[in-house]
Amino acid sequence: MTRFTIASFNVKNLIGPDQEYYKFQSYTPEEYAWKSDWLADQLLTLDADIVGFQEIFDEGALRQVIAEADQRGIEANTATVPDRSKRYHRKAIFRKLAYDPYGTGGLAFAPNVNDTDQPGQRRPGLAILSRFGFVGSPEVIQELEQPLDIPMSGLGGDEEAGFYTLRRLSRPILKARIPIYGQEVTVFNCHLKSKLGEFITPTGAPHAPEAALTAYDPAGRALGALRAALRRMGEAWVLRRAILDELEQDRAVMVLGDFNDGEHAVSSEIISGEVPFKNYSWMLRHDAKHGSDRYSRQENAQIQEAVDRVRLRSAEKIFLKRSLRDVVYTTAFGGVHESIDQIYMSRHFDPAWSGAFGRMHYYSVFNDHLTDGSHPEAPYNKLASDHGQIMAHMEIDGDDS
């Protein structure tokens, strides 16, 4: 039995100094120094074996943060971990205190194909950092070889009601296979479309009409929110399809990132899959010929297995169920606290399944730096992050030699 940790970290707009990433938004050298210092300290505090990062504009800046965290960790080891000449160096407390530098592992970066590289019009990518390295080359999913056409049917008739078409994701999905103590786990890192409305700028116009808040258009802004939600749910389905490709090959899967929706939201449910009913035997069959035509007990078992084998488990939900308390949130804005950053795992980590080879024994949330957007101290979030970091503490049956 060996242990590892896996974390999700939305760093909020990591880019070097004096580079305009969004319109009129950039860091002075002093602000960048503060931000990179905070990020290195936070990464050192997390000390996770696998980290999925979101909102990375500049791979070089991320590598600098990792190098700084490593340097601080090595210095901490020198000060707190006894060398082999001390008879007590084998005590468990020192193994827990010891920091293992990331430089010996690997970093995979996925740039955003929507990034124009033009000042004020940048688009962030994401990355996965692994102390275990990778099996093969990580894969980036963003440009869809075949456009995703979601057909809509007419209600009460056979006629079609058009399509919603998705050709490219707003941000990449990064897929990496990671060797963990003799087991191989496929890790997906994602950052789904935000809740910010999508507004269309007419040809020749300086901006979308809905963007002018002095001429507030509630119906138009609601339509923009609808477009964003459709894109987010479409991206969730693309991720779900990639997850199913792995599960169909009986590969263990962990999915993490910024879902931009709560744990019970539609996009999360698309990614994780359905939860099986406790008993399908009471349910009317899909091909029922009369009112008592229900699924058999054998079919009930078959359906439950078909649903459960491709369902992901929520780390947050496992933690809350075990601890009997509701203390998890990763964002705070306008008086609303919610969790939009998630970690999901396949049943390979569910002890209730006989074929499981791992389990989660704890879940950590680092949200003490979060401030509500309406508070005076809110500007601090520009330099830290407006997201709390989450980390799952896992146990795995494997070879740690």
Salt bridges, closest charged atoms under 4 A:
GLU31 OE1 - LYS382 NZ 3.47
ASP37 OD1 - ARG72 NH2 2.45
ASP47 OD1 - ARG131 NH2 2.46
ASP49 OD1 - ARG131 NH1 3.15
GLU59 OE2 - ARG63 NH2 3.05
GLU68 OE2 - ARG72 NE 2.76
ASP83 OD1 - LYS86 NZ 3.99
ASP115 OD1 - ARG122 NE 2.76
ASP117 OD1 - ARG122 NH2 3.67
GLU139 OE1 - LYS175 NZ 3.58
GLU143 OE2 - ARG168 NH2 2.70
GLU198 OE2 - ARG231 NE 2.45
GLU246 OE2 - LYS175 NZ 2.90
GLU246 OE2 - ARG177 NH2 2.77
GLU246 OE1 - ARG251 NH1 3.52
GLU248 OE1 - ARG309 NH1 3.41
ASP250 OD1 - HIS348 NE2 3.07
ASP258 OD2 - HIS191 NE2 3.01
ASP258 OD2 - HIS387 NE2 3.50
ASP261 OD1 - LYS195 NZ 3.92
ASP261 OD2 - ARG232 NE 3.03
GLU263 OE1 - HIS264 NE2 3.15
ASP287 OD1 - ARG285 NE 2.80
ASP287 OD2 - HIS286 NE2 3.94
GLU299 OE1 - ARG285 NH1 2.73
GLU305 OE2 - ARG347 NH2 2.79
ASP308 OD1 - ARG311 NH2 3.04
ASP308 OD1 - ARG313 NH2 2.90
ASP308 OD2 - ARG347 NH1 3.26
GLU338 OE2 - LYS195 NZ 3.57
ASP341 OD1 - HIS387 ND1 2.84
ASP350 OD2 - ARG313 NE 2.85
ASP368 OD1 - HIS369 ND1 3.95
GLU377 OE2 - HIS375 ND1 3.57
ASP386 OD2 - LYS12 NZ 3.95
ASP386 OD1 - HIS387 NE2 3.87
GLU395 OE2 - ARG3 NH2 2.87
GLU395 OE1 - ARG359 NH1 3.86
ASP397 OD2 - ARG359 NH2 3.65
